[in-house]
Amino acid sequence: MVKEITKYPTTPSLEFGANVRFFNDELFTLIQDLKDTIEVNSLDALAAFQIGSPLSIIVVKKGGEFLELINPRVLKREGSVEPVETTAYFPGMSAKTKRYAKIILMYEDRDATQKFLEAEGELAITLQRKVDYTFGSHFRFRLDPEEQKLFDSKLEFGTDAITKNDCPTVFKRDKILQIFKFLFVFGLLGVIAGFFVSEENLATLVSTENYIMASMLGLIVIYFFYAQYEGRQYKHCTSCQIGNIIGTCIVSLLKLLALFLASYFLL
């Protein structure tokens, strides 16, 4: 029977990765469901997790034949490759992963006979990806930090068209805004504190407020020029970034003006 394929953001639970203990009709039905689902969706392999089963089973279609792997375990690993992988769990998405070039796999067949499989190339990559599923994992955890950020951007925007030269979701210039926000809050607290300090300490408070506002103005100027420099590094979104930069600076200036007016009239 054809089953619905489990897709992101559904996550594996601790139930997954359960070893097969009983080699019975229920197991054989599950294996047939995997085969039917592979055929209908034109896939090369599926793990039981991908159709909602917690059992440690992989079915691979190779050369028109099906390879049934029950309770698979990778025993030996050699070499390394960085393939660009796709998977039905992340439909339409791809990412450059890190895999072993050659593996030796131990598994059981439907007669509960222990067997070994030596694989390399595409088969080795496919098997490693499916073995990950049997442990409740997926290829996102095989990505280096930069590739993982890129892949997360693809998931966020729902497209595989994002490259390293596209707009990131987090910029270094955001740290400048964080400092600005901190100073703004500190300035507001200073205005509130003005109602409670003595006359002799008020002059010190006003002087401190002036330094805070001067620093905030300086941060806005630094942000404006640095943000444009950073934006030019991402050629695909320069125009939209300019609008965001100007808008952010205007909002920041309005906050600074509000703080200045509060400080001027209340202190």
Backbone torsions as a table, in degrees:
resi	resn	phi	psi	omega
1	MET	NA	137.1	178.2
2	VAL	-74.5	130.3	-179.3
3	LYS	-110.7	158.5	174.8
4	GLU	-74.5	135.1	-178.9
5	ILE	-82.4	130.8	177.5
6	THR	-69.3	131.7	-177.0
7	LYS	-128.5	158.2	173.0
8	TYR	-57.8	138.1	15.5
9	PRO	-97.1	14.3	174.9
10	THR	-59.2	129.5	-177.0
11	THR	-112.1	148.1	176.5
12	PRO	-64.1	146.6	175.4
13	SER	-103.4	179.4	-179.8
14	LEU	-67.6	-11.8	179.1
15	GLU	-70.1	-24.5	-173.5
16	PHE	-75.6	154.7	-177.3
17	GLY	93.3	14.2	-178.4
18	ALA	-73.3	129.6	177.8
19	ASN	-69.5	146.0	175.5
20	VAL	-75.7	125.8	-179.4
21	ARG	-108.7	-28.5	-174.8
22	PHE	-119.4	120.2	179.6
23	PHE	-97.4	83.7	-172.9
24	ASN	-131.5	-169.6	-177.2
25	ASP	-63.6	-32.6	178.1
26	GLU	-62.3	-41.7	177.0
27	LEU	-64.3	-45.7	-177.4
28	PHE	-65.6	-32.8	176.4
29	THR	-66.2	-42.0	178.5
30	LEU	-62.2	-42.6	178.6
31	ILE	-63.0	-39.6	178.1
32	GLN	-66.3	-36.8	176.7
33	ASP	-61.5	-40.0	177.9
34	LEU	-62.7	-44.1	179.4
35	LYS	-63.2	-45.6	-179.9
36	ASP	-61.5	-41.3	-178.6
37	THR	-69.0	-37.1	175.5
38	ILE	-61.5	-46.8	-177.1
39	GLU	-62.2	-50.4	-176.0
40	VAL	-63.6	-34.7	-176.9
41	ASN	-97.3	5.6	178.7
42	SER	53.6	48.8	179.7
43	LEU	-102.3	166.9	178.2
44	ASP	-101.4	-14.7	-179.2
45	ALA	-170.2	157.7	173.7
46	LEU	-147.9	146.4	169.3
47	ALA	-101.0	154.5	-176.9
48	ALA	-57.9	-34.0	177.4
49	PHE	-53.8	-35.5	-173.7
50	GLN	-70.6	-9.7	172.0
51	ILE	-121.9	22.1	170.3
52	GLY	89.3	12.5	179.7
53	SER	-101.5	141.2	179.1
54	PRO	-81.8	-5.0	-173.8
55	LEU	-76.4	150.3	-178.4
56	SER	-85.8	85.6	-176.7
57	ILE	-138.9	139.1	175.4
58	ILE	-130.5	137.9	172.0
59	VAL	-123.3	128.3	-178.4
60	VAL	-120.5	134.2	174.8
61	LYS	-97.1	119.4	-175.8
62	LYS	-137.5	117.4	178.9
63	GLY	59.9	35.3	179.5
64	GLY	82.9	-6.1	178.9
65	GLU	-111.1	155.9	178.8
66	PHE	-103.8	134.1	175.9
67	LEU	-106.7	120.0	-177.9
68	GLU	-100.3	120.6	-177.7
69	LEU	-120.4	111.8	-179.2
70	ILE	-108.1	132.8	-176.9
71	ASN	53.3	51.5	-177.6
72	PRO	-72.3	143.3	176.0
73	ARG	-140.8	134.8	177.1
74	VAL	-83.0	120.4	-177.0
75	LEU	-96.4	-35.0	-175.4
76	LYS	-141.4	143.5	-177.7
77	ARG	-133.0	140.6	178.4
78	GLU	-140.7	143.1	174.2
79	GLY	65.4	179.3	178.9
80	SER	-148.8	147.4	177.3
81	VAL	-139.7	162.6	178.2
82	GLU	-126.9	75.1	-178.1
83	PRO	-78.5	157.6	169.8
84	VAL	-92.6	115.3	-173.1
85	GLU	-108.3	152.1	170.3
86	THR	-128.1	159.5	179.4
87	THR	-156.2	148.9	179.8
88	ALA	-64.8	-20.3	178.8
89	TYR	-67.5	-36.8	174.3
90	PHE	-112.8	76.1	-174.1
91	PRO	-59.4	131.4	177.4
92	GLY	79.0	2.4	-178.0
93	MET	-111.7	151.3	177.0
94	SER	-139.5	159.1	178.8
95	ALA	-159.1	150.2	176.9
96	LYS	-86.1	117.4	-176.4
97	THR	-106.8	-176.4	173.6
98	LYS	-124.6	121.8	-177.8
99	ARG	-133.6	167.2	172.8
100	TYR	-83.8	142.1	-176.9
101	ALA	-73.8	-29.5	-176.6
102	LYS	-144.0	137.3	179.3
103	ILE	-137.1	158.2	169.5
104	ILE	-119.3	123.9	-173.6
105	LEU	-111.4	135.4	171.9
106	MET	-105.3	136.2	-179.8
107	TYR	-155.1	177.8	175.1
108	GLU	-119.8	146.7	175.2
109	ASP	-91.8	-174.9	-175.5
110	ARG	-69.8	-10.4	174.9
111	ASP	-95.5	8.4	-178.9
112	ALA	67.5	23.2	177.8
113	THR	-89.7	129.8	-179.8
114	GLN	-74.6	133.9	-179.4
115	LYS	-137.7	167.8	179.9
116	PHE	-129.3	144.8	-179.5
117	LEU	-134.0	126.0	175.2
118	GLU	-100.4	126.1	-175.6
119	ALA	-136.5	148.5	174.0
120	GLU	-146.9	173.7	-179.6
121	GLY	66.7	-144.4	-176.6
122	GLU	-61.0	-37.1	-179.9
123	LEU	-63.2	-42.9	179.5
124	ALA	-62.2	-41.3	180.0
125	ILE	-65.2	-45.0	179.4
126	THR	-61.1	-45.4	-179.1
127	LEU	-63.2	-41.4	179.1
128	GLN	-63.3	-39.1	178.9
129	ARG	-64.0	-41.7	-178.2
130	LYS	-74.1	-34.0	176.2
131	VAL	-62.6	-37.2	176.0
132	ASP	-54.2	-42.9	-179.2
133	TYR	-63.3	-34.5	-179.0
134	THR	-67.9	-15.7	176.8
135	PHE	-105.9	15.4	178.5
136	GLY	73.8	28.5	-177.9
137	SER	-124.1	-179.8	174.9
138	HIS	-155.6	177.2	-167.6
139	PHE	-71.4	-10.7	177.6
140	ARG	-59.5	-33.0	-178.9
141	PHE	-76.6	-5.5	178.1
142	ARG	-96.7	2.3	-175.9
143	LEU	-91.7	146.3	173.7
144	ASP	-73.0	165.6	-173.6
145	PRO	-53.7	-42.7	-178.9
146	GLU	-66.9	-43.9	-179.8
147	GLU	-66.8	-33.7	179.2
148	GLN	-66.7	-39.7	177.0
149	LYS	-63.5	-42.4	178.8
150	LEU	-62.3	-43.9	-178.8
151	PHE	-66.4	-37.6	177.7
152	ASP	-63.6	-34.7	176.3
153	SER	-65.8	-39.2	177.3
154	LYS	-61.9	-42.1	179.3
155	LEU	-66.5	-39.3	-178.0
156	GLU	-64.1	-42.7	-176.0
157	PHE	-96.0	-4.9	175.7
158	GLY	68.9	31.2	179.6
159	THR	-144.2	146.9	178.3
160	ASP	-93.2	3.6	-174.2
161	ALA	-81.5	-7.2	-178.4
162	ILE	-73.7	133.0	177.0
163	THR	-118.8	177.9	-178.6
164	LYS	-64.4	-18.1	-178.7
165	ASN	-94.8	5.9	177.6
166	ASP	-89.3	172.5	-177.5
167	CYS	-61.5	127.1	171.8
168	PRO	-78.9	164.7	178.8
169	THR	-85.1	-18.2	179.2
170	VAL	-129.1	131.5	-179.7
171	PHE	-113.3	156.9	176.4
172	LYS	-65.3	-30.8	-178.5
173	ARG	-64.9	-17.5	179.0
174	ASP	-62.6	-25.3	178.2
175	LYS	-65.5	-33.4	177.3
176	ILE	-63.8	-42.3	179.0
177	LEU	-64.8	-34.4	178.9
178	GLN	-64.7	-41.2	177.4
179	ILE	-65.0	-41.2	178.8
180	PHE	-59.4	-45.9	-179.6
181	LYS	-62.5	-38.6	178.6
182	PHE	-62.5	-45.6	-179.8
183	LEU	-65.9	-37.5	179.3
184	PHE	-62.0	-46.3	177.9
185	VAL	-62.9	-42.3	179.8
186	PHE	-62.9	-38.0	178.6
187	GLY	-66.4	-41.7	177.9
188	LEU	-61.8	-41.4	177.7
189	LEU	-62.7	-35.1	177.3
190	GLY	-64.5	-40.8	177.5
191	VAL	-62.1	-43.9	179.3
192	ILE	-64.1	-39.8	-179.4
193	ALA	-64.8	-22.4	-179.1
194	GLY	-62.6	-22.9	178.9
195	PHE	-77.7	-11.2	-172.6
196	PHE	-119.3	-11.6	-177.9
197	VAL	-87.3	158.7	178.7
198	SER	-76.2	166.1	-178.6
199	GLU	-60.8	-36.2	-177.7
200	GLU	-70.3	-25.4	178.4
201	ASN	-94.8	-10.5	-177.3
202	LEU	-65.2	-37.7	-179.6
203	ALA	-62.4	-40.2	178.2
204	THR	-65.4	-39.8	179.5
205	LEU	-64.6	-43.9	179.0
206	VAL	-62.0	-41.7	178.4
207	SER	-62.3	-41.2	178.0
208	THR	-63.7	-41.6	178.2
209	GLU	-61.0	-39.7	179.5
210	ASN	-64.1	-41.2	177.7
211	TYR	-63.4	-40.5	179.8
212	ILE	-62.2	-46.2	-177.9
213	MET	-68.2	-36.0	176.6
214	ALA	-64.5	-39.5	178.7
215	SER	-66.2	-39.5	178.6
216	MET	-63.6	-41.3	177.6
217	LEU	-63.2	-41.5	177.7
218	GLY	-62.2	-39.5	178.7
219	LEU	-64.7	-37.1	178.3
220	ILE	-63.1	-43.5	178.8
221	VAL	-63.6	-45.9	179.0
222	ILE	-61.2	-44.3	179.9
223	TYR	-59.8	-45.0	-176.2
224	PHE	-58.5	-46.7	-176.8
225	PHE	-78.5	-39.9	179.8
226	TYR	-68.1	-38.0	-179.8
227	ALA	-61.7	-38.6	177.6
228	GLN	-66.5	-40.0	177.3
229	TYR	-63.0	-44.6	-179.3
230	GLU	-67.1	-37.5	-178.7
231	GLY	-64.1	-32.5	-179.4
232	ARG	-67.1	-13.7	178.8
233	GLN	-77.8	-12.1	-177.9
234	TYR	-121.0	89.8	-169.0
235	LYS	-64.4	-23.3	-175.0
236	HIS	-80.7	-9.5	-176.6
237	CYS	-138.0	28.7	-178.9
238	THR	-60.5	-45.2	-175.9
239	SER	-63.9	-44.5	-178.9
240	CYS	-69.2	-31.7	179.2
241	GLN	-67.8	-37.8	179.2
242	ILE	-59.1	-44.2	178.0
243	GLY	-62.2	-42.1	179.4
244	ASN	-66.0	-39.3	-179.5
245	ILE	-63.6	-48.4	-179.8
246	ILE	-62.4	-44.0	179.5
247	GLY	-61.4	-42.6	179.6
248	THR	-63.7	-40.6	179.5
249	CYS	-65.6	-40.2	179.1
250	ILE	-63.5	-45.6	178.7
251	VAL	-61.1	-42.2	179.8
252	SER	-64.7	-39.9	178.3
253	LEU	-65.1	-38.1	177.5
254	LEU	-64.5	-39.9	176.6
255	LYS	-63.3	-42.0	179.2
256	LEU	-64.4	-41.5	178.6
257	LEU	-62.6	-42.3	179.0
258	ALA	-61.9	-41.5	178.8
259	LEU	-66.3	-39.6	179.7
260	PHE	-62.8	-46.3	-179.9
261	LEU	-63.7	-41.0	178.5
262	ALA	-64.0	-41.7	-179.3
263	SER	-68.4	-39.8	-176.6
264	TYR	-68.0	-41.9	-174.2
265	PHE	-91.9	-21.8	-175.7
266	LEU	-102.0	-19.9	-178.9
267	LEU	-102.0	NA	NA
